Amino acid sequence: MPTSFDSKVFLKTVSSSSGVYRMYDEEGTVIYVGKAKDLKKRLSSYFRSNLHNVKTQALVSHIANIDVTVTHSETDALILENDYIKQYMPRYNVLLRDDKSYPYILLSEHKHPRLAYHRGPKRDKGSYFGPYPNGGAVRESLHLLQKIFPIRQCDDLYYKSRSRPCLQYQIGRCSAPCVNKISDDEYAIQVKLVNLFLKGKDLQVMTELVAKMEASALALEYEQAASYRDQIAALRRVAEQQEVSNTSGDMDVIGAYYASGVACFHLLFIRDGKIFGSRSYYPSVPAKTELDEVLSAFMIQFYLNRDSQRTVPKEILLSHSFEDLPELERAIQSALEKRVEIKTNVRSERANFLRLAVTNATNAVNTRLSHKNTVEQRFLLLEEALEISEPIKRMECFDISHTMGESTVASCVVFNREGPSKADYRRYNINGIAPGDDYGAMKQAITRRFDKIDKSGKIPDILFIDGGTGQLRIAQKIVDEKFVDIDKVPLLIGVAKGEGRKPGLETLIYGENEQAFTIPADSGALHLIQHIRDESHRFAITGHRNKRQKTRNTSSLESIAGVGPKRRKALLQYLGGIQEVKGASVAELAKVPGISLEMAQTIHDSLRG
């Protein structure tokens, strides 16, 4: 629907300088942010009579107002554009949702340094190695390092409280510096070696270990020589498994692929010649967006995201070039105050890396499109099975989880035409009901979900209830009450388990008339229902287990006066868990850092009261 925006009057006031523009709809919401070397020229292009781009036509039809900010240069405009996109998240912009910071391995600067997982600001003193693509890659690397270098990985509180070696020492994965099972000099040697290894200097580490093994053998220190021999063997096994680049230095290698509205950017993280891992990114792309805009938007938002705490390498390899690439390179250099090169034409090993990244990006997009098509097909079959004329856009499913009535949690999962919509998932902690009252739990969950629903709210087309007629009847009654003044009412369907709880034997029940029906076990429509039901079950169980564990770990300590979060954490870490705290004597409790003899007596008496 066209707006009343007068483009001719507006364009007369626009400067020809570089800058950023924000487009608003009639409700005052920013719908697009762009930058331009010449604002007047760029904005005039939106209001030509012969617009061919469908996306631009849709955008222009919703413009009610435009704000312009003039900048000193196109580089400044690029940086400001990124800030605005992050602030407003406009629906017509390509959006990269990458708010998580990147993890590192930290080698601390303690007397006996520790290897640790680190994410966030680099406040701790020490050497940081990374970034790694995800937490799993860091944990895998730490596990691998533990097998080669006997460096401690425990936290400082645990380290300071040791009076005897822990299990890691017993299985040969720590040298127990906490109880002086290794000299400070020998520990320092191991720290130096792990530092070199993390910097990619495997050959130097191997050479030093061989020299130490030979020196120990000549000095008739055969046990020490055997220890070095085992370390060398472990290092060789790891070196054979790891993919190492002949190219020294740090690089990000980015392969891009864009098809049928789905874009994937696959990154290889190469640091000190080693591939630290890889990660795929899927930006949200508005319909009919050109490849150049997708490339430009991803690169700007990825490399100018200060919240990610990631280190940008001096060299970035990109599989495709685009018009704003030189300006982007200058913007990154300006924002980071360091020299960064973005290369698209490379040879030899760098070209192989790019091909690998593009292959992974292509496979990822094809897999997503295949999944998308499968989900779409299942939605069509479900519409046919339920004889629904209007397309199903949103489905929700509720489930209840508890153990003998303890820590009851309700889950609500959401599916749309692309599959699970995890951003819309919700959990409800259920309180004030009799233990094991599933009907009461369902009533509370459905009431809270639709308590303030109105015409503009997110209303599901179908609401599945994981349970039989009783739970379905409760849910239907609440929906009837809450949707009195709303035209659109969700269709409620109960999913009752079949004989022996076997998949494919489920009985489905309409909430309106409680009529039961079945769908053939091999139908894609039933597979879709099973998928959303299983997902709601998984989500409910995960929430219940977390709640139950938290309750069991802290409730008995939280009720003790004077025992706050720090003391609870110290007690649990020092003694190894709540059962150990409950079984500890007053003397053992008093050994915990921060626990006086008087407080130990109070804790002891409270836990046995």
Secondary structure by P-SEA (a helix, b strand, c coil): ccccccaaaaaaacccccbbbbbbccccccccccccccaaaaaaaacccccccaaaaaaaaaccbbbbbbcccaaaaaaaaaaaaaaccccccccccccbbbbbbbbccccbbbbbbbccccccccccccccccaaaaaaaaaaaaaccccccccaaaaaaccccccccccccccccccccccaaaaaaaaaaaaaaaacaaaaaaaaaaaaaaaaaaacaaaaaaaaaaaaaaaaaaaaacccccccbbbbbbbbbbcccbbbbbbbbbcccccccbbbbbccccccccaaaaaaaaaaaaaaccccccccccbbbbcccccaaaaaaaaaaaaacbbbbbbccccaaaaaaaaaaaaaaaaaaaaaaaaaaaaaaaaaaaaaaacccccccbbbbbbbbbccccbbbbbbbbbcccccccccbbbbbcccccccaaaaaaaaaaaaaccccccccccccbbbbcccaaaaaaaaaaaaaaaccccbbbbbbbbbbccccccccbbbbbcccccccccccccaaaaaaaaaaaaaaaaaaaaaaaaaaaaaacccccccccccaaaaaaaaaaaccaaaaaaccaaaaaacccccaaaaaaaaaaaac
